[in-house]
Amino acid sequence: MKSHAKKRGIHLTSVSRPVIPEKDFDDFDYIVAMDRDNLRDLKEMAPTREHWKKIFLMTDFSSHNHY
């Protein structure tokens, strides 16, 4: 991912880490899944179904414009 971003002039500085369910679902407003399998896994990790509202797919934040 970093190499593809670099080719497009984007410098990625963040680092991912494993989710800590007993902490992260309360500490963060957004938990982003990279794909549907990851989304399913995150929902299974969530302490309650109420926490599901914090889980998003990465593509939820992208748009495809036709110019």
Helices and strands as residue ranges (DSSP letters): H 2-7, H 21-27, E 31-33, H 36-45, G 49-54, E 55-57, G 58-61
